[in-house]
Amino acid sequence: MNNIIHLSDGEFKELVLESDLPVVVDFWAPWCSPCRMIAPVLEEIAQENEGRVLVVKVNTDEHQEWAMNFGIQGIPTLLFIAGGEIRDRQVGAGSPQALKARVGAFIEKSMAISQISGNSDG
């Protein structure tokens, strides 16, 4: 089962920047060994956190617009985006445990921010 969404440049704004859920964006390429190493970890994260976070992949060989907009210079680069803003960035693969911990912290922080902003209008 694949819970990861593969995006084109045209889908990025709507599915990432306008998402109600926090989003982990993986800028990658098929020839990149570290990218392939973290792919199963990202799939696991997507499955374990379904409904809490979106995990999306952007193939930088095919879709370069957003990689250029965000100044992506090396891959894999993971952007952690919530409310249309970059909250964190990771360049390189890192360990599976560190990546899971980082995503977990990002989800928790994003939920707290969402609750605060949701409570401020009433």
N, CA, C and O atoms as a Tinker XYZ file with bonds, in Angstrom:
   488  protein
     1  N      0.847000   -1.192000    0.000000    73     2
     2  CA     0.000000    0.000000    0.000000    64     1     3
     3  C      0.885000    1.245000    0.000000    63     2     4     5
     4  O      1.807000    1.355000    0.809000    81     3
     5  N      0.610000    2.162000   -0.888000    73     3     6
     6  CA     1.421000    3.359000   -1.006000    64     5     7
     7  C      0.623000    4.570000   -0.546000    63     6     8     9
     8  O     -0.366000    4.945000   -1.176000    81     7
     9  N      1.052000    5.176000    0.548000    73     7    10
    10  CA     0.381000    6.365000    1.081000    64     9    11
    11  C      1.079000    7.646000    0.691000    63    10    12    13
    12  O      0.666000    8.733000    1.094000    81    11
    13  N      2.140000    7.523000   -0.095000    73    11    14
    14  CA     2.899000    8.695000   -0.507000    64    13    15
    15  C      2.332000    9.229000   -1.817000    63    14    16    17
    16  O      2.009000    8.467000   -2.728000    81    15
    17  N      2.218000   10.538000   -1.892000    73    15    18
    18  CA     1.687000   11.198000   -3.091000    64    17    19
    19  C      2.869000   11.718000   -3.905000    63    18    20    21
    20  O      3.735000   12.413000   -3.374000    81    19
    21  N      2.902000   11.384000   -5.182000    73    19    22
    22  CA     3.929000   11.899000   -6.089000    64    21    23
    23  C      3.350000   13.115000   -6.797000    63    22    24    25
    24  O      2.331000   13.021000   -7.482000    81    23
    25  N      4.008000   14.255000   -6.626000    73    23    26
    26  CA     3.474000   15.526000   -7.118000    64    25    27
    27  C      4.213000   16.047000   -8.336000    63    26    28    29
    28  O      5.405000   15.805000   -8.529000    81    27
    29  N      3.464000   16.768000   -9.144000    73    27    30
    30  CA     4.060000   17.564000  -10.216000    64    29    31
    31  C      4.117000   19.012000   -9.727000    63    30    32    33
    32  O      3.529000   19.349000   -8.699000    81    31
    33  N      4.820000   19.855000  -10.459000    73    31    34
    34  CA     4.895000   21.268000  -10.092000    64    33    35
    35  C      3.510000   21.904000  -10.016000    63    34    36    37
    36  O      3.251000   22.730000   -9.141000    81    35
    37  N      2.623000   21.521000  -10.931000    73    35    38
    38  CA     1.296000   22.122000  -10.992000    64    37    39
    39  C      0.408000   21.787000   -9.809000    63    38    40    41
    40  O     -0.515000   22.540000   -9.499000    81    39
    41  N      0.669000   20.678000   -9.145000    73    39    42
    42  CA    -0.152000   20.256000   -8.004000    64    41    43
    43  C      0.370000   20.771000   -6.671000    63    42    44    45
    44  O     -0.333000   20.711000   -5.663000    81    43
    45  N      1.585000   21.272000   -6.660000    73    43    46
    46  CA     2.275000   21.577000   -5.414000    64    45    47
    47  C      1.531000   22.599000   -4.552000    63    46    48    49
    48  O      1.316000   22.369000   -3.362000    81    47
    49  N      1.144000   23.710000   -5.143000    73    47    50
    50  CA     0.515000   24.773000   -4.357000    64    49    51
    51  C     -0.733000   24.273000   -3.639000    63    50    52    53
    52  O     -0.889000   24.482000   -2.436000    81    51
    53  N     -1.613000   23.619000   -4.372000    73    51    54
    54  CA    -2.874000   23.165000   -3.780000    64    53    55
    55  C     -2.655000   22.067000   -2.746000    63    54    56    57
    56  O     -3.205000   22.133000   -1.647000    81    55
    57  N     -1.860000   21.060000   -3.088000    73    55    58
    58  CA    -1.736000   19.892000   -2.215000    64    57    59
    59  C     -0.754000   20.078000   -1.065000    63    58    60    61
    60  O     -0.836000   19.357000   -0.071000    81    59
    61  N      0.173000   21.028000   -1.176000    73    59    62
    62  CA     1.145000   21.240000   -0.104000    64    61    63
    63  C      0.890000   22.559000    0.613000    63    62    64    65
    64  O      0.621000   22.570000    1.814000    81    63
    65  N      0.970000   23.655000   -0.104000    73    63    66
    66  CA     0.887000   24.970000    0.538000    64    65    67
    67  C     -0.503000   25.278000    1.076000    63    66    68    69
    68  O     -0.640000   26.052000    2.023000    81    67
    69  N     -1.536000   24.684000    0.484000    73    67    70
    70  CA    -2.904000   24.932000    0.933000    64    69    71
    71  C     -3.480000   23.762000    1.720000    63    70    72    73
    72  O     -4.683000   23.726000    1.976000    81    71
    73  N     -2.645000   22.809000    2.104000    73    71    74
    74  CA    -3.097000   21.625000    2.832000    64    73    75
    75  C     -3.528000   21.974000    4.248000    63    74    76    77
    76  O     -2.910000   22.812000    4.905000    81    75
    77  N     -4.590000   21.328000    4.714000    73    75    78
    78  CA    -5.016000   21.468000    6.104000    64    77    79
    79  C     -4.120000   20.655000    7.038000    63    78    80    81
    80  O     -4.014000   20.958000    8.226000    81    79
    81  N     -3.480000   19.629000    6.495000    73    79    82
    82  CA    -2.572000   18.795000    7.281000    64    81    83
    83  C     -1.143000   19.281000    7.116000    63    82    84    85
    84  O     -0.810000   19.889000    6.098000    81    83
    85  N     -0.284000   19.019000    8.112000    73    83    86
    86  CA     1.140000   19.268000    7.899000    64    85    87
    87  C      1.655000   18.345000    6.800000    63    86    88    89
    88  O      1.132000   17.248000    6.610000    81    87
    89  N      2.675000   18.788000    6.080000    73    87    90
    90  CA     3.173000   18.044000    4.921000    64    89    91
    91  C      4.688000   17.879000    5.017000    63    90    92    93
    92  O      5.415000   18.828000    5.312000    81    91
    93  N      5.147000   16.652000    4.762000    73    91    94
    94  CA     6.572000   16.386000    4.602000    64    93    95
    95  C      6.812000   16.222000    3.112000    63    94    96    97
    96  O      6.258000   15.319000    2.486000    81    95
    97  N      7.637000   17.093000    2.542000    73    95    98
    98  CA     7.929000   17.065000    1.111000    64    97    99
    99  C      9.332000   16.509000    0.911000    63    98   100   101
   100  O     10.303000   17.041000    1.448000    81    99
   101  N      9.428000   15.438000    0.137000    73    99   102
   102  CA    10.714000   14.814000   -0.176000    64   101   103
   103  C     11.096000   15.196000   -1.599000    63   102   104   105
   104  O     10.491000   14.731000   -2.565000    81   103
   105  N     12.115000   16.055000   -1.713000    73   103   106
   106  CA    12.670000   16.367000   -3.028000    64   105   107
   107  C     13.734000   15.309000   -3.299000    63   106   108   109
   108  O     14.700000   15.190000   -2.544000    81   107
   109  N     13.560000   14.542000   -4.373000    73   107   110
   110  CA    14.373000   13.364000   -4.632000    64   109   111
   111  C     14.582000   13.170000   -6.125000    63   110   112   113
   112  O     14.036000   13.916000   -6.937000    81   111
   113  N     15.368000   12.173000   -6.482000    73   111   114
   114  CA    15.531000   11.744000   -7.880000    64   113   115
   115  C     15.790000   10.234000   -7.876000    63   114   116   117
   116  O     16.350000    9.704000   -6.916000    81   115
   117  N     15.387000    9.547000   -8.940000    73   115   118
   118  CA    15.525000    8.086000   -8.991000    64   117   119
   119  C     16.969000    7.588000   -8.904000    63   118   120   121
   120  O     17.204000    6.479000   -8.423000    81   119
   121  N     17.928000    8.376000   -9.354000    73   119   122
   122  CA    19.328000    7.953000   -9.355000    64   121   123
   123  C     20.024000    8.179000   -8.015000    63   122   124   125
   124  O     21.173000    7.772000   -7.842000    81   123
   125  N     19.356000    8.810000   -7.083000    73   123   126
   126  CA    19.945000    9.215000   -5.802000    64   125   127
   127  C     19.853000    8.079000   -4.779000    63   126   128   129
   128  O     18.762000    7.735000   -4.324000    81   127
   129  N     21.001000    7.500000   -4.421000    73   127   130
   130  CA    21.026000    6.382000   -3.466000    64   129   131
   131  C     20.458000    6.748000   -2.093000    63   130   132   133
   132  O     19.642000    5.991000   -1.568000    81   131
   133  N     20.854000    7.879000   -1.483000    73   131   134
   134  CA    20.256000    8.235000   -0.188000    64   133   135
   135  C     18.738000    8.444000   -0.286000    63   134   136   137
   136  O     18.009000    8.164000    0.666000    81   135
   137  N     18.269000    8.932000   -1.429000    73   135   138
   138  CA    16.830000    9.101000   -1.639000    64   137   139
   139  C     16.128000    7.744000   -1.586000    63   138   140   141
   140  O     15.075000    7.599000   -0.966000    81   139
   141  N     16.724000    6.766000   -2.240000    73   139   142
   142  CA    16.145000    5.415000   -2.246000    64   141   143
   143  C     16.219000    4.787000   -0.860000    63   142   144   145
   144  O     15.354000    3.992000   -0.491000    81   143
   145  N     17.248000    5.138000   -0.089000    73   143   146
   146  CA    17.390000    4.597000    1.261000    64   145   147
   147  C     16.280000    5.070000    2.191000    63   146   148   149
   148  O     15.800000    4.293000    3.016000    81   147
   149  N     15.869000    6.315000    2.077000    73   147   150
   150  CA    14.838000    6.822000    2.996000    64   149   151
   151  C     13.420000    6.568000    2.500000    63   150   152   153
   152  O     12.462000    6.760000    3.248000    81   151
   153  N     13.273000    6.141000    1.256000    73   151   154
   154  CA    11.927000    5.922000    0.700000    64   153   155
   155  C     11.087000    4.967000    1.554000    63   154   156   157
   156  O      9.935000    5.293000    1.842000    81   155
   157  N     11.604000    3.801000    1.976000    73   155   158
   158  CA    10.775000    2.908000    2.801000    64   157   159
   159  C     10.437000    3.513000    4.161000    63   158   160   161
   160  O      9.373000    3.238000    4.715000    81   159
   161  N     11.330000    4.328000    4.697000    73   159   162
   162  CA    11.069000    4.984000    5.982000    64   161   163
   163  C      9.938000    5.998000    5.820000    63   162   164   165
   164  O      9.053000    6.091000    6.670000    81   163
   165  N      9.974000    6.751000    4.734000    73   163   166
   166  CA     8.904000    7.724000    4.473000    64   165   167
   167  C      7.572000    7.021000    4.261000    63   166   168   169
   168  O      6.534000    7.516000    4.700000    81   167
   169  N      7.588000    5.867000    3.590000    73   167   170
   170  CA     6.358000    5.096000    3.390000    64   169   171
   171  C      5.803000    4.646000    4.742000    63   170   172   173
   172  O      4.599000    4.728000    4.984000    81   171
   173  N      6.670000    4.179000    5.601000    73   171   174
   174  CA     6.256000    3.748000    6.944000    64   173   175
   175  C      5.668000    4.920000    7.724000    63   174   176   177
   176  O      4.632000    4.781000    8.375000    81   175
   177  N      6.327000    6.066000    7.658000    73   175   178
   178  CA     5.832000    7.269000    8.331000    64   177   179
   179  C      4.449000    7.640000    7.797000    63   178   180   181
   180  O      3.550000    7.972000    8.570000    81   179
   181  N      4.282000    7.583000    6.484000    73   179   182
   182  CA     2.994000    7.927000    5.870000    64   181   183
   183  C      1.894000    6.979000    6.350000    63   182   184   185
   184  O      0.782000    7.416000    6.645000    81   183
   185  N      2.204000    5.686000    6.426000    73   183   186
   186  CA     1.214000    4.701000    6.873000    64   185   187
   187  C      0.865000    4.891000    8.341000    63   186   188   189
   188  O     -0.308000    4.871000    8.713000    81   187
   189  N      1.882000    5.075000    9.175000    73   187   190
   190  CA     1.668000    5.190000   10.622000    64   189   191
   191  C      0.953000    6.481000   11.007000    63   190   192   193
   192  O      0.309000    6.545000   12.054000    81   191
   193  N      1.062000    7.504000   10.171000    73   191   194
   194  CA     0.502000    8.817000   10.509000    64   193   195
   195  C     -0.587000    9.257000    9.536000    63   194   196   197
   196  O     -0.827000   10.453000    9.368000    81   195
   197  N     -1.241000    8.301000    8.901000    73   195   198
   198  CA    -2.299000    8.623000    7.947000    64   197   199
   199  C     -3.372000    9.466000    8.640000    63   198   200   201
   200  O     -3.841000    9.127000    9.727000    81   199
   201  N     -3.749000   10.562000    7.993000    73   199   202
   202  CA    -4.740000   11.466000    8.562000    64   201   203
   203  C     -4.142000   12.527000    9.469000    63   202   204   205
   204  O     -4.838000   13.456000    9.880000    81   203
   205  N     -2.844000   12.397000    9.789000    73   203   206
   206  CA    -2.169000   13.373000   10.642000    64   205   207
   207  C     -1.123000   14.175000    9.876000    63   206   208   209
   208  O     -0.826000   15.315000   10.234000    81   207
   209  N     -0.562000   13.578000    8.815000    73   207   210
   210  CA     0.465000   14.234000    8.019000    64   209   211
   211  C      0.403000   13.683000    6.601000    63   210   212   213
   212  O      0.085000   12.511000    6.401000    81   211
   213  N      0.704000   14.515000    5.628000    73   211   214
   214  CA     0.852000   14.059000    4.245000    64   213   215
   215  C      2.333000   13.918000    3.952000    63   214   216   217
   216  O      3.136000   14.767000    4.342000    81   215
   217  N      2.690000   12.849000    3.268000    73   215   218
   218  CA     4.060000   12.680000    2.797000    64   217   219
   219  C      3.994000   12.719000    1.281000    63   218   220   221
   220  O      3.320000   11.899000    0.657000    81   219
   221  N      4.701000   13.678000    0.692000    73   219   222
   222  CA     4.687000   13.833000   -0.758000    64   221   223
   223  C      6.110000   13.812000   -1.286000    63   222   224   225
   224  O      7.051000   14.194000   -0.590000    81   223
   225  N      6.255000   13.366000   -2.513000    73   223   226
   226  CA     7.555000   13.296000   -3.167000    64   225   227
   227  C      7.515000   14.124000   -4.441000    63   226   228   229
   228  O      6.537000   14.095000   -5.188000    81   227
   229  N      8.597000   14.866000   -4.677000    73   227   230
   230  CA     8.747000   15.648000   -5.893000    64   229   231
   231  C     10.040000   15.194000   -6.565000    63   230   232   233
   232  O     11.129000   15.392000   -6.028000    81   231
   233  N      9.911000   14.588000   -7.734000    73   231   234
   234  CA    11.065000   14.138000   -8.509000    64   233   235
   235  C     11.703000   15.379000   -9.143000    63   234   236   237
   236  O     11.129000   15.987000  -10.046000    81   235
   237  N     12.887000   15.745000   -8.665000    73   235   238
   238  CA    13.513000   16.986000   -9.124000    64   237   239
   239  C     14.041000   16.893000  -10.557000    63   238   240   241
   240  O     14.327000   17.919000  -11.174000    81   239
   241  N     14.172000   15.690000  -11.086000    73   239   242
   242  CA    14.555000   15.550000  -12.499000    64   241   243
   243  C     13.399000   15.945000  -13.412000    63   242   244   245
   244  O     13.615000   16.486000  -14.497000    81   243
   245  N     12.183000   15.675000  -12.975000    73   243   246
   246  CA    10.994000   15.933000  -13.795000    64   245   247
   247  C     10.279000   17.227000  -13.430000    63   246   248   249
   248  O      9.640000   17.845000  -14.282000    81   247
   249  N     10.382000   17.639000  -12.173000    73   247   250
   250  CA     9.628000   18.802000  -11.682000    64   249   251
   251  C     10.574000   19.687000  -10.876000    63   250   252   253
   252  O     10.840000   19.421000   -9.704000    81   251
   253  N     11.077000   20.743000  -11.515000    73   251   254
   254  CA    12.126000   21.558000  -10.912000    64   253   255
   255  C     11.643000   22.892000  -10.339000    63   254   256   257
   256  O     12.375000   23.537000   -9.589000    81   255
   257  N     10.439000   23.309000  -10.676000    73   255   258
   258  CA     9.985000   24.650000  -10.297000    64   257   259
   259  C     10.043000   24.892000   -8.792000    63   258   260   261
   260  O     10.637000   25.876000   -8.352000    81   259
   261  N      9.439000   24.015000   -7.999000    73   259   262
   262  CA     9.374000   24.245000   -6.556000    64   261   263
   263  C     10.715000   23.991000   -5.892000    63   262   264   265
   264  O     11.041000   24.632000   -4.892000    81   263
   265  N     11.497000   23.067000   -6.431000    73   263   266
   266  CA    12.849000   22.855000   -5.904000    64   265   267
   267  C     13.656000   24.146000   -6.061000    63   266   268   269
   268  O     14.389000   24.537000   -5.153000    81   267
   269  N     13.522000   24.799000   -7.201000    73   267   270
   270  CA    14.222000   26.069000   -7.424000    64   269   271
   271  C     13.658000   27.157000   -6.506000    63   270   272   273
   272  O     14.419000   27.934000   -5.929000    81   271
   273  N     12.330000   27.218000   -6.369000    73   271   274
   274  CA    11.705000   28.232000   -5.508000    64   273   275
   275  C     12.194000   28.136000   -4.073000    63   274   276   277
   276  O     12.362000   29.155000   -3.404000    81   275
   277  N     12.425000   26.912000   -3.593000    73   275   278
   278  CA    12.846000   26.700000   -2.206000    64   277   279
   279  C     14.360000   26.600000   -2.058000    63   278   280   281
   280  O     14.855000   26.353000   -0.958000    81   279
   281  N     15.098000   26.787000   -3.140000    73   279   282
   282  CA    16.553000   26.770000   -3.073000    64   281   283
   283  C     17.135000   25.407000   -2.742000    63   282   284   285
   284  O     18.150000   25.308000   -2.052000    81   283
   285  N     16.491000   24.359000   -3.235000    73   283   286
   286  CA    16.983000   23.000000   -2.994000    64   285   287
   287  C     18.271000   22.815000   -3.785000    63   286   288   289
   288  O     18.273000   22.931000   -5.010000    81   287
   289  N     19.365000   22.527000   -3.088000    73   287   290
   290  CA    20.655000   22.367000   -3.749000    64   289   291
   291  C     21.187000   20.951000   -3.681000    63   290   292   293
   292  O     22.064000   20.583000   -4.462000    81   291
   293  N     20.675000   20.153000   -2.763000    73   291   294
   294  CA    21.093000   18.762000   -2.634000    64   293   295
   295  C     19.892000   17.895000   -2.344000    63   294   296   297
   296  O     18.909000   18.347000   -1.757000    81   295
   297  N     19.977000   16.652000   -2.756000    73   295   298
   298  CA    18.881000   15.739000   -2.478000    64   297   299
   299  C     19.421000   14.502000   -1.783000    63   298   300   301
   300  O     20.570000   14.126000   -2.013000    81   299
   301  N     18.635000   13.869000   -0.952000    73   299   302
   302  CA    17.266000   14.272000   -0.620000    64   301   303
   303  C     17.254000   15.515000    0.266000    63   302   304   305
   304  O     18.121000   15.699000    1.120000    81   303
   305  N     16.261000   16.352000    0.044000    73   303   306
   306  CA    15.943000   17.439000    0.955000    64   305   307
   307  C     14.492000   17.274000    1.350000    63   306   308   309
   308  O     13.610000   17.151000    0.500000    81   307
   309  N     14.255000   17.274000    2.645000    73   307   310
   310  CA    12.898000   17.185000    3.164000    64   309   311
   311  C     12.500000   18.548000    3.705000    63   310   312   313
   312  O     13.222000   19.154000    4.496000    81   311
   313  N     11.342000   19.017000    3.266000    73   311   314
   314  CA    10.769000   20.235000    3.824000    64   313   315
   315  C      9.570000   19.841000    4.665000    63   314   316   317
   316  O      8.765000   19.001000    4.265000    81   315
   317  N      9.462000   20.449000    5.821000    73   315   318
   318  CA     8.342000   20.214000    6.727000    64   317   319
   319  C      7.489000   21.469000    6.678000    63   318   320   321
   320  O      7.879000   22.508000    7.211000    81   319
   321  N      6.325000   21.382000    6.041000    73   319   322
   322  CA     5.495000   22.555000    5.759000    64   321   323
   323  C      4.153000   22.434000    6.472000    63   322   324   325
   324  O      3.470000   21.416000    6.368000    81   323
   325  N      3.791000   23.479000    7.191000    73   323   326
   326  CA     2.486000   23.547000    7.849000    64   325   327
   327  C      1.946000   24.953000    7.673000    63   326   328   329
   328  O      2.683000   25.930000    7.808000    81   327
   329  N      0.673000   25.054000    7.374000    73   327   330
   330  CA     0.070000   26.366000    7.172000    64   329   331
   331  C      0.704000   27.137000    6.034000    63   330   332   333
   332  O      0.714000   28.368000    6.042000    81   331
   333  N      1.239000   26.413000    5.048000    73   331   334
   334  CA     1.853000   27.047000    3.893000    64   333   335
   335  C      3.257000   27.570000    4.134000    63   334   336   337
   336  O      3.838000   28.200000    3.250000    81   335
   337  N      3.821000   27.320000    5.327000    73   335   338
   338  CA     5.146000   27.829000    5.664000    64   337   339
   339  C      6.101000   26.687000    5.988000    63   338   340   341
   340  O      5.703000   25.673000    6.561000    81   339
   341  N      7.363000   26.867000    5.616000    73   339   342
   342  CA     8.385000   25.884000    5.963000    64   341   343
   343  C      8.672000   26.012000    7.453000    63   342   344   345
   344  O      9.047000   27.082000    7.933000    81   343
   345  N      8.494000   24.912000    8.181000    73   343   346
   346  CA     8.746000   24.892000    9.623000    64   345   347
   347  C     10.086000   24.243000    9.951000    63   346   348   349
   348  O     10.661000   24.493000   11.010000    81   347
   349  N     10.586000   23.398000    9.023000    73   347   350
   350  CA    11.846000   22.709000    9.246000    64   349   351
   351  C     12.356000   22.217000    7.900000    63   350   352   353
   352  O     11.605000   22.141000    6.928000    81   351
   353  N     13.645000   21.885000    7.857000    73   351   354
   354  CA    14.282000   21.414000    6.621000    64   353   355
   355  C     15.352000   20.409000    7.005000    63   354   356   357
   356  O     16.093000   20.622000    7.964000    81   355
   357  N     15.436000   19.319000    6.263000    73   355   358
   358  CA    16.503000   18.339000    6.467000    64   357   359
   359  C     17.137000   18.039000    5.129000    63   358   360   361
   360  O     16.450000   17.682000    4.172000    81   359
   361  N     18.458000   18.185000    5.061000    73   359   362
   362  CA    19.206000   17.839000    3.860000    64   361   363
   363  C     19.975000   16.564000    4.157000    63   362   364   365
   364  O     20.701000   16.484000    5.149000    81   363
   365  N     19.816000   15.570000    3.298000    73   363   366
   366  CA    20.472000   14.283000    3.512000    64   365   367
   367  C     19.520000   13.283000    4.134000    63   366   368   369
   368  O     18.435000   13.633000    4.598000    81   367
   369  N     19.949000   12.030000    4.134000    73   367   370
   370  CA    19.064000   10.945000    4.554000    64   369   371
   371  C     18.912000   10.861000    6.070000    63   370   372   373
   372  O     17.784000   10.850000    6.563000    81   371
   373  N     19.994000   10.802000    6.815000    73   371   374
   374  CA    19.900000   10.601000    8.255000    64   373   375
   375  C     19.433000    9.190000    8.588000    63   374   376   377
   376  O     19.130000    8.398000    7.696000    81   375
   377  N     19.380000    8.888000    9.866000    73   375   378
   378  CA    18.949000    7.549000   10.279000    64   377   379
   379  C     17.431000    7.455000   10.285000    63   378   380   381
   380  O     16.748000    8.466000   10.445000    81   379
   381  N     16.897000    6.245000   10.111000    73   379   382
   382  CA    15.443000    6.076000   10.168000    64   381   383
   383  C     14.859000    6.555000   11.505000    63   382   384   385
   384  O     13.798000    7.179000   11.531000    81   383
   385  N     15.544000    6.265000   12.598000    73   383   386
   386  CA    15.046000    6.665000   13.913000    64   385   387
   387  C     14.998000    8.186000   14.043000    63   386   388   389
   388  O     14.028000    8.740000   14.560000    81   387
   389  N     16.043000    8.855000   13.574000    73   387   390
   390  CA    16.083000   10.315000   13.655000    64   389   391
   391  C     14.998000   10.940000   12.782000    63   390   392   393
   392  O     14.371000   11.924000   13.174000    81   391
   393  N     14.781000   10.371000   11.607000    73   391   394
   394  CA    13.757000   10.895000   10.708000    64   393   395
   395  C     12.366000   10.722000   11.312000    63   394   396   397
   396  O     11.548000   11.641000   11.267000    81   395
   397  N     12.101000    9.553000   11.873000    73   395   398
   398  CA    10.794000    9.321000   12.510000    64   397   399
   399  C     10.583000   10.277000   13.681000    63   398   400   401
   400  O      9.487000   10.808000   13.860000    81   399
   401  N     11.616000   10.494000   14.469000    73   399   402
   402  CA    11.511000   11.409000   15.608000    64   401   403
   403  C     11.253000   12.834000   15.136000    63   402   404   405
   404  O     10.442000   13.553000   15.719000    81   403
   405  N     11.942000   13.233000   14.083000    73   403   406
   406  CA    11.782000   14.593000   13.561000    64   405   407
   407  C     10.371000   14.808000   13.024000    63   406   408   409
   408  O      9.765000   15.851000   13.268000    81   407
   409  N      9.849000   13.828000   12.299000    73   407   410
   410  CA     8.487000   13.931000   11.781000    64   409   411
   411  C      7.489000   13.947000   12.940000    63   410   412   413
   412  O      6.532000   14.722000   12.923000    81   411
   413  N      7.707000   13.101000   13.938000    73   411   414
   414  CA     6.813000   13.078000   15.101000    64   413   415
   415  C      6.762000   14.421000   15.804000    63   414   416   417
   416  O      5.685000   14.897000   16.163000    81   415
   417  N      7.925000   15.035000   16.002000    73   415   418
   418  CA     7.983000   16.357000   16.639000    64   417   419
   419  C      7.288000   17.404000   15.775000    63   418   420   421
   420  O      6.594000   18.281000   16.290000    81   419
   421  N      7.478000   17.308000   14.458000    73   419   422
   422  CA     6.834000   18.241000   13.523000    64   421   423
   423  C      5.313000   18.117000   13.598000    63   422   424   425
   424  O      4.611000   19.128000   13.614000    81   423
   425  N      4.802000   16.892000   13.644000    73   423   426
   426  CA     3.352000   16.683000   13.732000    64   425   427
   427  C      2.821000   17.274000   15.031000    63   426   428   429
   428  O      1.817000   17.986000   15.029000    81   427
   429  N      3.490000   16.980000   16.131000    73   427   430
   430  CA     3.036000   17.493000   17.429000    64   429   431
   431  C      3.039000   19.022000   17.462000    63   430   432   433
   432  O      2.078000   19.639000   17.923000    81   431
   433  N      4.115000   19.626000   16.975000    73   431   434
   434  CA     4.216000   21.086000   16.957000    64   433   435
   435  C      3.134000   21.687000   16.049000    63   434   436   437
   436  O      2.529000   22.705000   16.383000    81   435
   437  N      2.901000   21.046000   14.902000    73   435   438
   438  CA     1.885000   21.544000   13.965000    64   437   439
   439  C      0.490000   21.453000   14.562000    63   438   440   441
   440  O     -0.334000   22.344000   14.355000    81   439
   441  N      0.218000   20.372000   15.307000    73   439   442
   442  CA    -1.092000   20.220000   15.952000    64   441   443
   443  C     -1.278000   21.290000   17.023000    63   442   444   445
   444  O     -2.371000   21.837000   17.169000    81   443
   445  N     -0.223000   21.590000   17.770000    73   443   446
   446  CA    -0.310000   22.621000   18.804000    64   445   447
   447  C     -0.569000   23.988000   18.199000    63   446   448   449
   448  O     -1.396000   24.749000   18.702000    81   447
   449  N      0.143000   24.306000   17.110000    73   447   450
   450  CA    -0.057000   25.580000   16.426000    64   449   451
   451  C     -1.476000   25.675000   15.880000    63   450   452   453
   452  O     -2.118000   26.721000   15.973000    81   451
   453  N     -1.960000   24.573000   15.310000    73   451   454
   454  CA    -3.303000   24.533000   14.739000    64   453   455
   455  C     -4.354000   24.767000   15.829000    63   454   456   457
   456  O     -5.325000   25.489000   15.605000    81   455
   457  N     -4.167000   24.167000   16.995000    73   455   458
   458  CA    -5.120000   24.343000   18.089000    64   457   459
   459  C     -5.113000   25.771000   18.602000    63   458   460   461
   460  O     -6.168000   26.333000   18.897000    81   459
   461  N     -3.933000   26.359000   18.709000    73   459   462
   462  CA    -3.833000   27.740000   19.160000    64   461   463
   463  C     -4.520000   28.682000   18.192000    63   462   464   465
   464  O     -5.300000   29.542000   18.603000    81   463
   465  N     -4.231000   28.521000   16.888000    73   463   466
   466  CA    -4.849000   29.413000   15.894000    64   465   467
   467  C     -6.334000   29.133000   15.773000    63   466   468   469
   468  O     -7.107000   30.043000   15.472000    81   467
   469  N     -6.751000   27.897000   16.000000    73   467   470
   470  CA    -8.177000   27.565000   15.941000    64   469   471
   471  C     -8.947000   28.153000   17.103000    63   470   472   473
   472  O    -10.126000   28.476000   16.967000    81   471
   473  N     -8.291000   28.296000   18.251000    73   471   474
   474  CA    -8.962000   28.834000   19.443000    64   473   475
   475  C     -8.954000   30.347000   19.481000    63   474   476   477
   476  O     -9.677000   30.936000   20.284000    81   475
   477  N     -8.167000   30.997000   18.646000    73   475   478
   478  CA    -8.027000   32.444000   18.726000    64   477   479
   479  C     -9.210000   33.203000   18.107000    63   478   480   481
   480  O     -9.342000   34.411000   18.303000    81   479
   481  N    -10.049000   32.508000   17.375000    73   479   482
   482  CA   -11.160000   33.220000   16.718000    64   481   483
   483  C    -12.472000   33.081000   17.485000    63   482   484   485
   484  O    -13.514000   33.475000   16.961000    81   483
   485  N    -12.468000   32.556000   18.663000    73   483   486
   486  CA   -13.728000   32.387000   19.349000    64   485   487
   487  C    -13.596000   32.691000   20.748000    63   486   488
   488  O    -14.572000   32.601000   21.493000    81   487
